[in-house]
Amino acid sequence: MRKIVVFLAIGMSLILLLGFTGSGLKSQEAECEHKPTQLRQNVSEYTIVSASKLDKLQKDVNKKLKNDWYPIGGISIVDSNSFCQVMVKP
């Protein structure tokens, strides 16, 4: 079950990374600092930060932010003690 949830989280993150907006959803491109097409052209690395506690995830994501990584999408909750955040680096 955990592998399925992680697979779905990765899939959804890739959809967000590619700038897909489903029918009926309002695009937020005008409000974003980087448009999806600009971000997609500049991505050189992709990673998933995971932790067993939210405060640990927050610390790990903050470390990545200081090294020019950017979060993509929201936090994925795999189960009650596993959290993930997709991040990219230009």
N, CA, C and O atoms as a GROMACS GRO file, in nm:
protein
  360
    1MET      N    1   0.083  -0.120   0.000
    1MET     CA    2   0.000   0.000   0.000
    1MET      C    3   0.088   0.127   0.000
    1MET      O    4   0.058   0.223  -0.070
    2ARG      N    5   0.196   0.124   0.080
    2ARG     CA    6   0.282   0.240   0.088
    2ARG      C    7   0.345   0.273  -0.048
    2ARG      O    8   0.356   0.390  -0.084
    3LYS      N    9   0.385   0.170  -0.123
    3LYS     CA   10   0.445   0.193  -0.254
    3LYS      C   11   0.345   0.258  -0.348
    3LYS      O   12   0.383   0.343  -0.429
    4ILE      N   13   0.219   0.221  -0.339
    4ILE     CA   14   0.116   0.280  -0.425
    4ILE      C   15   0.099   0.427  -0.392
    4ILE      O   16   0.089   0.510  -0.483
    5VAL      N   17   0.096   0.461  -0.263
    5VAL     CA   18   0.077   0.600  -0.223
    5VAL      C   19   0.198   0.684  -0.266
    5VAL      O   20   0.180   0.796  -0.314
    6VAL      N   21   0.318   0.632  -0.248
    6VAL     CA   22   0.438   0.705  -0.291
    6VAL      C   23   0.436   0.723  -0.442
    6VAL      O   24   0.468   0.831  -0.493
    7PHE      N   25   0.399   0.619  -0.515
    7PHE     CA   26   0.390   0.627  -0.661
    7PHE      C   27   0.290   0.735  -0.702
    7PHE      O   28   0.318   0.814  -0.793
    8LEU      N   29   0.174   0.738  -0.636
    8LEU     CA   30   0.074   0.840  -0.668
    8LEU      C   31   0.124   0.980  -0.634
    8LEU      O   32   0.100   1.074  -0.709
    9ALA      N   33   0.194   0.994  -0.522
    9ALA     CA   34   0.248   1.124  -0.484
    9ALA      C   35   0.350   1.173  -0.587
    9ALA      O   36   0.350   1.290  -0.624
   10ILE      N   37   0.435   1.084  -0.631
   10ILE     CA   38   0.535   1.121  -0.733
   10ILE      C   39   0.466   1.158  -0.863
   10ILE      O   40   0.502   1.256  -0.928
   11GLY      N   41   0.367   1.079  -0.901
   11GLY     CA   42   0.294   1.107  -1.025
   11GLY      C   43   0.226   1.242  -1.022
   11GLY      O   44   0.232   1.318  -1.119
   12MET      N   45   0.161   1.273  -0.911
   12MET     CA   46   0.093   1.402  -0.899
   12MET      C   47   0.195   1.517  -0.900
   12MET      O   48   0.168   1.622  -0.959
   13SER      N   49   0.309   1.497  -0.838
   13SER     CA   50   0.412   1.600  -0.838
   13SER      C   51   0.465   1.625  -0.978
   13SER      O   52   0.490   1.739  -1.016
   14LEU      N   53   0.482   1.519  -1.054
   14LEU     CA   54   0.529   1.535  -1.192
   14LEU      C   55   0.425   1.607  -1.277
   14LEU      O   56   0.460   1.689  -1.362
   15ILE      N   57   0.299   1.578  -1.254
   15ILE     CA   58   0.192   1.648  -1.326
   15ILE      C   59   0.199   1.797  -1.294
   15ILE      O   60   0.189   1.881  -1.384
   16LEU      N   61   0.217   1.831  -1.166
   16LEU     CA   62   0.230   1.971  -1.128
   16LEU      C   63   0.355   2.033  -1.189
   16LEU      O   64   0.352   2.148  -1.233
   17LEU      N   65   0.463   1.958  -1.190
   17LEU     CA   66   0.588   2.008  -1.247
   17LEU      C   67   0.573   2.039  -1.395
   17LEU      O   68   0.631   2.136  -1.445
   18LEU      N   69   0.496   1.960  -1.466
   18LEU     CA   70   0.476   1.980  -1.609
   18LEU      C   71   0.374   2.089  -1.640
   18LEU      O   72   0.349   2.119  -1.757
   19GLY      N   73   0.313   2.146  -1.537
   19GLY     CA   74   0.223   2.258  -1.558
   19GLY      C   75   0.084   2.218  -1.602
   19GLY      O   76   0.013   2.298  -1.662
   20PHE      N   77   0.044   2.095  -1.574
   20PHE     CA   78  -0.089   2.048  -1.613
   20PHE      C   79  -0.195   2.109  -1.524
   20PHE      O   80  -0.182   2.109  -1.402
   21THR      N   81  -0.301   2.162  -1.587
   21THR     CA   82  -0.417   2.204  -1.510
   21THR      C   83  -0.537   2.135  -1.571
   21THR      O   84  -0.567   2.152  -1.689
   22GLY      N   85  -0.604   2.057  -1.491
   22GLY     CA   86  -0.718   1.981  -1.539
   22GLY      C   87  -0.834   2.071  -1.576
   22GLY      O   88  -0.837   2.187  -1.536
   23SER      N   89  -0.930   2.018  -1.652
   23SER     CA   90  -1.046   2.097  -1.693
   23SER      C   91  -1.125   2.138  -1.570
   23SER      O   92  -1.147   2.059  -1.479
   24GLY      N   93  -1.167   2.263  -1.569
   24GLY     CA   94  -1.245   2.314  -1.459
   24GLY      C   95  -1.161   2.371  -1.346
   24GLY      O   96  -1.217   2.429  -1.252
   25LEU      N   97  -1.030   2.357  -1.351
   25LEU     CA   98  -0.945   2.412  -1.248
   25LEU      C   99  -0.888   2.545  -1.294
   25LEU      O  100  -0.847   2.559  -1.409
   26LYS      N  101  -0.888   2.642  -1.206
   26LYS     CA  102  -0.836   2.774  -1.239
   26LYS      C  103  -0.683   2.773  -1.231
   26LYS      O  104  -0.627   2.728  -1.131
   27SER      N  105  -0.618   2.820  -1.334
   27SER     CA  106  -0.472   2.826  -1.335
   27SER      C  107  -0.425   2.940  -1.245
   27SER      O  108  -0.484   3.048  -1.244
   28GLN      N  109  -0.320   2.916  -1.170
   28GLN     CA  110  -0.263   3.015  -1.080
   28GLN      C  111  -0.134   3.075  -1.135
   28GLN      O  112  -0.059   3.137  -1.061
   29GLU      N  113  -0.107   3.057  -1.264
   29GLU     CA  114   0.019   3.100  -1.323
   29GLU      C  115   0.047   3.248  -1.301
   29GLU      O  116   0.161   3.286  -1.274
   30ALA      N  117  -0.054   3.333  -1.310
   30ALA     CA  118  -0.032   3.476  -1.299
   30ALA      C  119   0.017   3.514  -1.159
   30ALA      O  120   0.085   3.615  -1.143
   31GLU      N  121  -0.018   3.434  -1.057
   31GLU     CA  122   0.021   3.465  -0.921
   31GLU      C  123   0.155   3.404  -0.883
   31GLU      O  124   0.209   3.438  -0.778
   32CYS      N  125   0.210   3.316  -0.963
   32CYS     CA  126   0.334   3.247  -0.930
   32CYS      C  127   0.454   3.330  -0.972
   32CYS      O  128   0.449   3.405  -1.069
   33GLU      N  129   0.563   3.315  -0.897
   33GLU     CA  130   0.687   3.383  -0.933
   33GLU      C  131   0.743   3.323  -1.062
   33GLU      O  132   0.791   3.396  -1.149
   34HIS      N  133   0.738   3.190  -1.074
   34HIS     CA  134   0.787   3.120  -1.192
   34HIS      C  135   0.669   3.054  -1.262
   34HIS      O  136   0.591   2.983  -1.198
   35LYS      N  137   0.654   3.078  -1.390
   35LYS     CA  138   0.552   3.007  -1.465
   35LYS      C  139   0.598   2.863  -1.484
   35LYS      O  140   0.718   2.838  -1.490
   36PRO      N  141   0.504   2.767  -1.493
   36PRO     CA  142   0.543   2.627  -1.507
   36PRO      C  143   0.638   2.601  -1.623
   36PRO      O  144   0.728   2.519  -1.611
   37THR      N  145   0.619   2.671  -1.737
   37THR     CA  146   0.708   2.647  -1.850
   37THR      C  147   0.848   2.697  -1.821
   37THR      O  148   0.946   2.635  -1.862
   38GLN      N  149   0.860   2.810  -1.749
   38GLN     CA  150   0.992   2.860  -1.712
   38GLN      C  151   1.059   2.763  -1.616
   38GLN      O  152   1.177   2.731  -1.632
   39LEU      N  153   0.987   2.717  -1.518
   39LEU     CA  154   1.041   2.624  -1.420
   39LEU      C  155   1.084   2.495  -1.487
   39LEU      O  156   1.191   2.442  -1.458
   40ARG      N  157   1.001   2.442  -1.575
   40ARG     CA  158   1.030   2.316  -1.642
   40ARG      C  159   1.160   2.327  -1.722
   40ARG      O  160   1.238   2.231  -1.725
   41GLN      N  161   1.186   2.440  -1.785
   41GLN     CA  162   1.306   2.456  -1.866
   41GLN      C  163   1.431   2.467  -1.779
   41GLN      O  164   1.541   2.438  -1.825
   42ASN      N  165   1.414   2.510  -1.654
   42ASN     CA  166   1.529   2.534  -1.569
   42ASN      C  167   1.558   2.423  -1.470
   42ASN      O  168   1.656   2.434  -1.395
   43VAL      N  169   1.480   2.318  -1.464
   43VAL     CA  170   1.501   2.212  -1.366
   43VAL      C  171   1.621   2.127  -1.405
   43VAL      O  172   1.626   2.072  -1.514
   44SER      N  173   1.718   2.119  -1.313
   44SER     CA  174   1.834   2.034  -1.338
   44SER      C  175   1.836   1.912  -1.246
   44SER      O  176   1.899   1.811  -1.278
   45GLU      N  177   1.767   1.921  -1.132
   45GLU     CA  178   1.762   1.810  -1.038
   45GLU      C  179   1.623   1.799  -0.977
   45GLU      O  180   1.551   1.898  -0.965
   46TYR      N  181   1.588   1.676  -0.938
   46TYR     CA  182   1.459   1.645  -0.879
   46TYR      C  183   1.483   1.552  -0.761
   46TYR      O  184   1.559   1.456  -0.773
   47THR      N  185   1.421   1.579  -0.647
   47THR     CA  186   1.436   1.491  -0.531
   47THR      C  187   1.308   1.488  -0.450
   47THR      O  188   1.222   1.574  -0.464
   48ILE      N  189   1.299   1.388  -0.366
   48ILE     CA  190   1.188   1.377  -0.273
   48ILE      C  191   1.246   1.374  -0.133
   48ILE      O  192   1.324   1.285  -0.099
   49VAL      N  193   1.208   1.472  -0.052
   49VAL     CA  194   1.251   1.478   0.087
   49VAL      C  195   1.144   1.407   0.168
   49VAL      O  196   1.025   1.436   0.153
   50SER      N  197   1.184   1.313   0.253
   50SER     CA  198   1.085   1.242   0.334
   50SER      C  199   1.132   1.236   0.479
   50SER      O  200   1.251   1.240   0.508
   51ALA      N  201   1.034   1.226   0.570
   51ALA     CA  202   1.064   1.218   0.713
   51ALA      C  203   0.948   1.151   0.783
   51ALA      O  204   0.837   1.142   0.731
   52SER      N  205   0.976   1.103   0.904
   52SER     CA  206   0.871   1.034   0.980
   52SER      C  207   0.791   1.130   1.066
   52SER      O  208   0.686   1.093   1.119
   53LYS      N  209   0.838   1.254   1.081
   53LYS     CA  210   0.766   1.355   1.158
   53LYS      C  211   0.765   1.486   1.080
   53LYS      O  212   0.860   1.517   1.007
   54LEU      N  213   0.656   1.562   1.094
   54LEU     CA  214   0.643   1.687   1.019
   54LEU      C  215   0.751   1.788   1.055
   54LEU      O  216   0.801   1.858   0.966
   55ASP      N  217   0.788   1.798   1.182
   55ASP     CA  218   0.892   1.895   1.218
   55ASP      C  219   1.027   1.859   1.156
   55ASP      O  220   1.104   1.948   1.120
   56LYS      N  221   1.056   1.731   1.143
   56LYS     CA  222   1.179   1.686   1.076
   56LYS      C  223   1.173   1.719   0.927
   56LYS      O  224   1.272   1.764   0.869
   57LEU      N  225   1.056   1.697   0.864
   57LEU     CA  226   1.040   1.733   0.723
   57LEU      C  227   1.062   1.882   0.703
   57LEU      O  228   1.129   1.924   0.609
   58GLN      N  229   1.005   1.961   0.792
   58GLN     CA  230   1.020   2.106   0.782
   58GLN      C  231   1.167   2.147   0.789
   58GLN      O  232   1.211   2.230   0.710
   59LYS      N  233   1.241   2.090   0.881
   59LYS     CA  234   1.384   2.122   0.894
   59LYS      C  235   1.461   2.080   0.768
   59LYS      O  236   1.546   2.154   0.719
   60ASP      N  237   1.430   1.961   0.717
   60ASP     CA  238   1.500   1.912   0.597
   60ASP      C  239   1.468   1.996   0.474
   60ASP      O  240   1.556   2.025   0.393
   61VAL      N  241   1.341   2.037   0.460
   61VAL     CA  242   1.301   2.122   0.347
   61VAL      C  243   1.368   2.259   0.359
   61VAL      O  244   1.415   2.314   0.260
   62ASN      N  245   1.374   2.314   0.480
   62ASN     CA  246   1.440   2.443   0.500
   62ASN      C  247   1.588   2.437   0.464
   62ASN      O  248   1.642   2.534   0.410
   63LYS      N  249   1.653   2.325   0.493
   63LYS     CA  250   1.794   2.309   0.454
   63LYS      C  251   1.807   2.312   0.302
   63LYS      O  252   1.898   2.375   0.248
   64LYS      N  253   1.715   2.241   0.233
   64LYS     CA  254   1.719   2.240   0.086
   64LYS      C  255   1.692   2.378   0.030
   64LYS      O  256   1.756   2.418  -0.067
   65LEU      N  257   1.599   2.453   0.089
   65LEU     CA  258   1.567   2.588   0.042
   65LEU      C  259   1.691   2.678   0.045
   65LEU      O  260   1.710   2.760  -0.044
   66LYS      N  261   1.773   2.661   0.148
   66LYS     CA  262   1.896   2.741   0.160
   66LYS      C  263   1.998   2.706   0.053
   66LYS      O  264   2.092   2.782   0.027
   67ASN      N  265   1.981   2.590  -0.010
   67ASN     CA  266   2.072   2.545  -0.116
   67ASN      C  267   2.006   2.552  -0.254
   67ASN      O  268   2.038   2.473  -0.343
   68ASP      N  269   1.914   2.647  -0.270
   68ASP     CA  270   1.851   2.677  -0.400
   68ASP      C  271   1.756   2.569  -0.452
   68ASP      O  272   1.736   2.561  -0.573
   69TRP      N  273   1.698   2.487  -0.365
   69TRP     CA  274   1.594   2.392  -0.405
   69TRP      C  275   1.459   2.459  -0.387
   69TRP      O  276   1.445   2.546  -0.300
   70TYR      N  277   1.360   2.420  -0.468
   70TYR     CA  278   1.226   2.476  -0.460
   70TYR      C  279   1.124   2.365  -0.444
   70TYR      O  280   1.132   2.263  -0.513
   71PRO      N  281   1.027   2.382  -0.352
   71PRO     CA  282   0.923   2.279  -0.337
   71PRO      C  283   0.825   2.284  -0.454
   71PRO      O  284   0.795   2.391  -0.507
   72ILE      N  285   0.777   2.168  -0.493
   72ILE     CA  286   0.677   2.157  -0.599
   72ILE      C  287   0.556   2.087  -0.538
   72ILE      O  288   0.567   1.976  -0.486
   73GLY      N  289   0.441   2.152  -0.545
   73GLY     CA  290   0.320   2.091  -0.488
   73GLY      C  291   0.324   2.095  -0.337
   73GLY      O  292   0.409   2.159  -0.276
   74GLY      N  293   0.229   2.024  -0.278
   74GLY     CA  294   0.218   2.021  -0.133
   74GLY      C  295   0.285   1.899  -0.073
   74GLY      O  296   0.348   1.819  -0.143
   75ILE      N  297   0.269   1.886   0.056
   75ILE     CA  298   0.324   1.771   0.128
   75ILE      C  299   0.237   1.650   0.100
   75ILE      O  300   0.115   1.659   0.099
   76SER      N  301   0.301   1.537   0.076
   76SER     CA  302   0.229   1.410   0.060
   76SER      C  303   0.238   1.332   0.191
   76SER      O  304   0.346   1.317   0.248
   77ILE      N  305   0.124   1.284   0.237
   77ILE     CA  306   0.120   1.203   0.358
   77ILE      C  307   0.106   1.058   0.314
   77ILE      O  308   0.003   1.018   0.260
   78VAL      N  309   0.210   0.979   0.338
   78VAL     CA  310   0.210   0.840   0.295
   78VAL      C  311   0.132   0.756   0.394
   78VAL      O  312   0.046   0.676   0.354
   79ASP      N  313   0.158   0.771   0.521
   79ASP     CA  314   0.081   0.709   0.628
   79ASP      C  315   0.099   0.796   0.752
   79ASP      O  316   0.153   0.906   0.742
   80SER      N  317   0.057   0.748   0.867
   80SER     CA  318   0.060   0.834   0.986
   80SER      C  319   0.200   0.873   1.031
   80SER      O  320   0.215   0.963   1.114
   81ASN      N  321   0.303   0.807   0.979
   81ASN     CA  322   0.439   0.844   1.019
   81ASN      C  323   0.535   0.853   0.901
   81ASN      O  324   0.652   0.816   0.913
   82SER      N  325   0.486   0.901   0.787
   82SER     CA  326   0.572   0.919   0.671
   82SER      C  327   0.519   1.033   0.584
   82SER      O  328   0.408   1.026   0.531
   83PHE      N  329   0.601   1.137   0.570
   83PHE     CA  330   0.562   1.257   0.497
   83PHE      C  331   0.668   1.287   0.392
   83PHE      O  332   0.786   1.265   0.414
   84CYS      N  333   0.625   1.339   0.275
   84CYS     CA  334   0.718   1.367   0.164
   84CYS      C  335   0.691   1.504   0.105
   84CYS      O  336   0.579   1.554   0.107
   85GLN      N  337   0.798   1.565   0.051
   85GLN     CA  338   0.789   1.690  -0.022
   85GLN      C  339   0.878   1.679  -0.145
   85GLN      O  340   0.997   1.650  -0.133
   86VAL      N  341   0.821   1.701  -0.262
   86VAL     CA  342   0.900   1.700  -0.385
   86VAL      C  343   0.968   1.836  -0.399
   86VAL      O  344   0.908   1.940  -0.372
   87MET      N  345   1.095   1.832  -0.440
   87MET     CA  346   1.171   1.956  -0.459
   87MET      C  347   1.253   1.946  -0.586
   87MET      O  348   1.296   1.838  -0.626
   88VAL      N  349   1.273   2.062  -0.650
   88VAL     CA  350   1.353   2.070  -0.771
   88VAL      C  351   1.459   2.177  -0.755
   88VAL      O  352   1.448   2.268  -0.673
   89LYS      N  353   1.564   2.163  -0.837
   89LYS     CA  354   1.672   2.260  -0.835
   89LYS      C  355   1.697   2.309  -0.977
   89LYS      O  356   1.712   2.228  -1.069
   90PRO      N  357   1.700   2.441  -0.996
   90PRO     CA  358   1.726   2.493  -1.130
   90PRO      C  359   1.868   2.467  -1.176
   90PRO      O  360   1.905   2.505  -1.287
   0.00000   0.00000   0.00000
